[in-house]
Each structure stands twice: as structure tokens, then as C-alpha cells.
Amino acid sequence: MEQFLGINIENVGVLSFLLIVYFFSALLGFKIIFSGFKDFYKLYTTVSNGKASQHWECTEGKIIYAELIPSTVPEVKLKYSFNVNGQKLEGSRISFNEKYSNPNAPNSLINMGVEEKYPIGDNITVFYDKNNPSQSTLEKGIHILPLSINLALDAVIIIFWLFLLKIFTEIFYEIFSGLLKELHLL
């Protein structure tokens, strides 16, 4: 049987393959974990701002742009203007739930028609943070259920990937230690 550095060639191929699989699995795992933590941070700030918005000031505003952009994942584009202490501001946030709500729900802006619910030129109530008036929304507060589902799915994905990484590490260790024993290095 052919050998390379004292290891059977068949084992070198297996070891190389496992090293590549392990390396890319670890990279992908860290990417998933990093994305998960980034999602946790976004959700944390969304929930914090959503809760804080319940106590925000309100003023009158006007819809200046409303459009539903059709695609596989439809997107709602909306702009409104409002004044705070003589300063003219623009906003685009409808609610703190908009990125996490179900677009297929009967009361979603996609199904209701954003142009129908928020016609251009309509007067609206705008809620804004008095310490940072550029942060505004049309619907104050937040609904926790869609966010909780998103957090739970992120947690499941992270835990699953850590489990897979642990299994890959154990398999790699067993094979690698077997090769080292074969070389009489262990």
C-alpha cells in the first residue's frame, strides 16, 4: 500500500476531506452564530425602541410617498413628513414590527394595500422620540409574539449548529488520533 509521510494514502484522502469539511463547517457555524447574535441585538433594540415608543410625543404629519413594490418578498415603501419645534423632518417607519410581521396576515399592509391605508397627502399622527425627533413611527408600541418566534428560531439554529460542530469535532478527533497512533506519534 502506498504511503505519504508514513500514512496510508487512503487515510490522507480521508483526513484531507475531513479537515476541509471541518474547516468549512466551523466557518459556516461561526457565520451562523455571528448572524444569530446580530439578529438578537437587532431584536433587542427593536423591542427597546418599540416599548419606548409607547411614551413618545405625537404630532401631525402628512404622507408624501406610499408604494408597494411587488416581488417574491413584497416591500412596502412609505415616507411621511412632520414638524417638531419648527424643524421639518421625514420618516419612513410604520411600526417596530414591520420587519417581523407576517406579510400574509389579513391586516398586513401588503394585503390591505399601503396606498389605500396611507394615501399620499393624508394627514396622519406621527409618534417621535422627543430626545431624537428623527426617530419616528406611525404605530407606537410593539407586538412581542412575532419577535419571540424569530428569537426562538435563531436560538434553535445556533444550538443545532453548535451541536453539529461538537459532533464534527469528536469525529475529527477520533480519526486524527487514530492516524497519529498509526504513525506512532500518540
N, C-alpha and C positions, 0 to 999 in steps of 0.2 A: 504494500500500500504506500502511495506517495505521501511524503511528509514535507511540511513547511515549518521551519523553526522548531522541529521536533513535534509538531502537532499534525495529526492526520488531516489531509486536505479536506475531507468531508466535514470535519469539525470546524475547520477555518471558515468554510462557507456558512455553516450554521451559526457560528459565533458572529461573523460579519453581519449576517442577516439580522440576528437578534440585537446586535449593537445599533444597527440602523433603525430597527423598529422601536427599540427602547428610546433612542435619542429623539426621534420624531414624536413618539408618544409623549415623552416628557415635555418637549416644546409645545405640542398641541395642548397638553394638560395645563401647562403654565399660562398659555394664552387664554384658555377657557376660565381658569381660576382668576386671572387678572381681569378678564371681561366681567366675570361674575362680581368681583369686588367693585369694579367700576359701576356696574348696574346697582349694586347695593348703595353706593354713595349717591348716585343719581336719584334713586328712590328715596333715600333719606332726606335729601334736600327738597325733593318734590313734596314729600309728606310734611316736612317742616314748614315750607312756604305755604302749602295748602291749608294747614292748620292756622298759621299766622294770618292768612288772608281773611279769616272769619272776623278779624278785628280791624281790617283795613278801612280807610276812609273811602267815600264814594263821591263821584261827580258825574255830570252828564257828559256824554261823548257822542260821536257820530261815526257810523260805519262808512269807510271810504273805499273798501275793496272786499269782495267776497267771491270766492270761486272754489268749485270742486274740481280737482284735477283727476280725471279718471285714469286708472291703470290697474295692474293686478292688486296693488295695495293703494286704494284711492287716498288722496291727500286733500285736506281742507286748508285753503289759504284765506286768511282774513286779516284785515287791517282796520283799525279804528283810531280816531284822533280824540283828544280830550285836553282840557286845560287845568293846570294846578298852579295856583298863585300867579296867574298871568303867563305861565310858561306853557307853550303848546307842545304836547307830547303825542307820540303814536305808540300803539301797542298791537300785538298780534295774538296774545294768549287768550284762548276762550275759557279754558279751565285747567286746573292742575292734573286732571285725569285724562286729558285728551289723548296722550300717547299710550295709555294703558287700557283704554276702554275698548269694548268690542265694536268694531265697525259694522257688524251685522245686527246689532241690537236695534230694535224698532225706533228707539228715541235718539239714535246716533245722528250726528249732523250729515253723515253720508246718506243715510236713508231718508232723513227729513228734507234734505236739500239745504245747504248752507245759505244759498241765495234767498230761499224762502223764509228761513228763520231770522236771518240777518240781512235784509235788503239794503243795498247801498243807499246812503242818505238818511237811514233811520236813526232816530235818537235812541241812545242806549244808556244804561247805567254802567259805569266803569269803576271797579274797585282797585285802589292803588295803595302801595306802601308809603305812608307819609314820610318815612325816613329815606326812601328811594322811589320817588314817584314814577320813574321809568319802568318800575316793575308793577305790572297791572294785569288784571284778568276781568273777564265778563261774568264769570260764575265763581263766587268765592267758596271756600271750603274744599273738602276732598272726600272721595268715597274710597274707603280703605280696601274693600274686597278685591277689585281688580289688581291693586298693588300687592296685596297679600298673595294672590295666586302667582303673580310674576316673581315675587321673592321666593316662594316655595319651589317653583320650577328651577330658579337659579341655584338654590341650595341643593336640590336633588342632583342637578347636573354636576355641581362641584364635588359633592360627596361621591357620586358614581365615578367620576374621573380620578379622584384620589384613590378609590378602591382599585380601579384598573391599574393605576400606576404602582400601587403596592404589589399587586399580583405580578405585573411585568418585572418588578424589581426582584421578587422572590424567584421567579423562573430564571431570570438572567443570572442571579447569584448561584443557583443550583448548577446551571450549565457551566458557568465560568469557573466555579470551584471544582467541578468535575474535570475540566480541561487542565486546570492548574495541578490537580492530583495526577493526571496522566503525564504531565511534564515533570512530576516530582518536585514541584515548587511549593506545594502545600502539604 
